[in-house]
């Protein structure tokens, strides 16, 4: 079988993969479980169903309707966010919330209730979903919205694909002035400076995020704030839909990410020439890694883990201890993204964001030493009543997930009896 998650970690493959292209079709009747698989950009096993069936939903890729006056889009769940951008950015519309890659399906964005650089003002992706159809394994179809079957709506947003198959979605797009993003860049030294910059920027900018050097003795990084602007007067480079200028070859025998390369990269990245203000095309601002196809191959055949957590703001001082623990381990990440979540509540019962600070890091799979580091990080995050992001996880314990997911008991009755995943079997109560 061929379908894998983005982390490319070893695991049990599905025994059956079925291409799913018709939203009106009935689900197959199987002895084992099934799971929708969008574009495989989840990092761990939340999109995998080892030993059972995956429904590859990219064939459900049609636009259904669009209201030019209100920006309300109806589309099938297999549509990629990149498809929406390619069609609607030229017409003056953008995604209300976008993660760090545009190669995610709409159904996957809902199932993981993804977030972006504007969480402080816009919340999660699910905050902008009006309604969707949910197909259950018993053949029933449930129209879900905040006003109709609201309990199913809340269970399915952030529900990790376990409540059934989302067939089509109605969502809001955001009006923008043009393809440009006005960016301000700030170098910072120390976490106090980051939080000060962030508080000021969130009050006046739609988008905020920081890269942090997690190997430095004193945490340092680059803070970025941005807003959509018109850019018709700029000589912006042309963008072709789906254009990826660089592709890494497959099957690296070893990880190119190691202590030497990490320190060299972080040093060069922090000190690179950086304008205080600039206007850039939206693609490198929102999706810098999408410029390299299959960048996950940098980590070699053993794959990699992403560890993303959120701490309540009252525990933000713990962030320094966590960074010191990572630096001491020598297993730092050059893809270390730091930002804060605002107070707008997520609509989903299992949605990851909560008010606080979140850090996402990538780690080459070095086996036991990497897993031992994660155990140490879990202990600190758990003691602070933090959470780990299921969409990025491949090894969290069931005890940790259950303890850190306050609405799990409300969610459990909505799981479809025929839907499952590797993640679900690993962390959910029996």
C-alpha angles and dihedrals in degrees: 000000000000111000115106138163123253094259091061092211119165113267147134112295125224113264093215130034119185127189109230117200108148119073090194094057123104121245118260118261106237137172091225134044130283137204136190114248116196118176099324098244095135108105103220137023101304088101096040132086107189115203093010140062134307122195107211101214101184088104089071090077106132130124110228106186142339130198107211092196098053102023093235111154127194117196143148119272095248094063111117121231085236089059090055092048094048092053104035108032090072086054093052102262133117139181112278090221128010133181123222094279128051092203094088125111120240089239091053091048089056096042090054095031090225124211135204146189092298101056091121089066108019106030120209132334090262091062088071099045113107100186145326141190118250118201114204127203091248088064096254120135119212123197105212129195138135088272102036123050087348092172091059089045091056094044095050098046102082088000094130094235093292101117096064139282119318106217105178137002139205114206143160123254124204125241113236134186096228147313095293130096120204105221133195119195127201130178114216136191116204133008095266089062090049093053092047092051091045095052091051095044096047089057093059109021134064095216131041133167140145137213112215131198100230093187097058119107088232112034109252133170152139121279118204130193125182148172135192114262138169112264105181091124094055128090093234117176114258116259121210119200109264093359110160111180097191131042123184116222119250129253104030102187092219140019117273087203110088140133094280096047092043095054092044093049095046093048093049094043095051094048099040117122107277126183115222089224133013143150114236137175112270094243100069090040097054102022112029094151093050087073087075115059113220094003086163087077088075087083096060133227095317091062128213143263128232115210113197122171139168125215125196110253091247088066097046092117087069089068090078091054090050092051091049090051090052093046091050091052091057089225099111128154131235088202096065112150122187127188143134132250120225131222100263103118121237114239095224126091092224099032112144105219122090129161106290144065125310131198126190122194136174121221128188111239104256094161119228098011091054093047090047090054090051091053089056091048091047090055092054096042092045094049089055092050091248130150140227122226111249093204089062099037131105104160113026113138122244090237092057094046094047093047094048098044106076097184098045094111090055090052100049098078091058097060111116108238091228098047122086143143140196089258093051094051090048101049112019122093114258 
